[in-house]
Amino acid sequence: MRLQGKQVVCYVEDEFEDLELWYPVYRLREEGATVHLVGPEANKKYIGKYGVPCTSDKSISEVKASDYDAVLVPGGWAPDKLRRYPEIISFIQQMDQAKKPIGHICHAGWVLISAKILKGVTTTSTPGIKDDIENAGAIWVDEEVVVDGHIVGSRRPPDLPAYAKAFADLLAK
């Protein structure tokens, strides 16, 4: 398993996009990665937009960027909540400074915008936040997955196979 020993944070909050959380998490776990679901509170049940639950393994105050190899931010409405936590913004900024893989899909670009790490980055998102992405200084393109250095962006659930593969490939390097 090519991702054996890799540690990944996947942020959770209520109203995450169910598939955008679970598809990449299962894909990475299939390849041997340890993926921790991290929310505002540890051991709390969070409910996705379509009712699929997840229970956080850890709280945002328990994780340090130096202990992880990568981070995933699922879409849905959760990113609008996640970006309000200074600990998450700091974590994302530290991952960016260390050039560790950062995955975002759909509305998750909002978290990267709030972390102020998109200036000059070519990426994608749901078209609904294209203006936000561009106003943050990024170059937005309409493609199923975009890898620019250590940042992997994707648009929406139909793009999940390409997104999860690109993220796993980057993490395996």
N, C-alpha and C positions, 0 to 999 in steps of 0.2 A: 504494500500500500504506500503510494508515493507521498502521502501527507502525514504519515505516522510521525508523531512527536510535535506536530504543528498545533499551536494554540490560537483559537479565534474567538473574538467577542462578536456576538450578534445582539444589537440593542433591541429591546422590546418596550412597548408601551401600548395601552389600549388603542384599538382601532388600527393596528398594523394591517397591511394587506396580507392575508393569510398565505397565499402561494408565494409571495415575495419573501416571506420569512422562511417557511418550511422547505421549499424546493432547494435553495442553496445550502441550508443547514444539513439536510439529508444527503445532498450531493457530496459535501465536504466530509461528513461523517463516513460515507461509503468508502472514501479514499483514505480513511484513517485519522483525520484531523479530530481534535477535541474542540467542540464548539460550545461555549458557555452562553446561555441566554442571560442577558444582563439588563435589568430594569431599575427603576427608581427604588424598588424594594426587593429584597431577596425572598425566594420561596413564595412569591405572590402570583396568583393566576391573572394573566392578561388575556383579553378577548379580542380576536381579530375582527375586521369589518364584517366578515361573513359568519362569525360565531365560532371559529376554530380557536380553542384556547391554547395557551402555552404557560408554563410556570417558570419563572426566572430562577436561574441557578445562583445568581449573585446580584448584589446591589451595585449601583454605579459607584458608590463610595468604596467598594471592596476591590476594584480592579485597577491595575496600574499598566500603562502602555508598555512599560519595559518587560512585562511578563507575557506579552502576546506578540504573535507573528502577523496578525491581520485583524481587520474589523469589517463587519457587514452592517449596513443600515438598510432595513427593508422600508418599503414605501407605505402607502395608505395615508391615514391622517396622523399616525403616530409621529412622523418626523416633526410636525409642527409643535408637538409636545416635547419631544426629545431635545430639540435645539434650545430649549429654555433652561436646561441644566448646565451650569458652568463646568461641572465635572466631565460631562460628555464632550463639550466643546474643547476643553483642555486635552482630553484623551485623543480626540481626532487630530488636534494640532500636533501633539507629540508623535502620533503615528505618521503624520505627514512629514514632520521634520526628520524622522528616522527612515523615511521612504519605504514604509511597510505598506502592503496592499490595503487599500480602502475601497470597499465596494458600496455602490449606491444605485438604487433603482427607483424609478417613478418619482415620487415626491421626496425621496430621501436626500436629494440634492440640497434641500433646504438646510439640512444639518451641516453640510459642507460649506454652504454659503455663510451660515452663522459663524463657522470656524474660520472664515476668511482664507480659505486655502485654494480657491478656484481661479484666481487671477492668472491668465495665460494658459490655462488647462483646456484642452479639447475634450469635450464630454457630451453626454446626452442625458435626457430625462423624459418624463412625460411632457408632451408639448405644452401642457397647462402651466408649467413653470419655466418655459423657455426664456421668457423675458427676465425672470429672476436670475437665472443662470448667467445670461448675457450681462445683466447689470452688475453681477459680481465679478465681471472681467473674464469670464470663460468664453470659449468658442463653442457654440452649441451646434451639433450636427444630428440629423435625423437618421440614425442607424441603430440596429438592434443591440449592439454592444460596442463600446469605445474604450480602448485601453490607452491611456496617456501616462507613461511612466508607471507609477504605482497606483494610479487611480483608475478604477473600472466602473464605468457607468452604463446603465441600460434604461430602456423606456418603460416597459410594462410587462405584465405576465406572459404574453405570447413570446417574449424575447428571453424567457428564463433559461432555456437550454443553452443558448449561446453565452449568456451572462455567467451562469454557473460554471461552464467549461472554461471561459476566459479567466475567471477569478481563480479557479483551482489550478489552472496552468501557471498563472503568475505566482501563486503561493508555492507551487512546487519548485520554482527556480531557486 
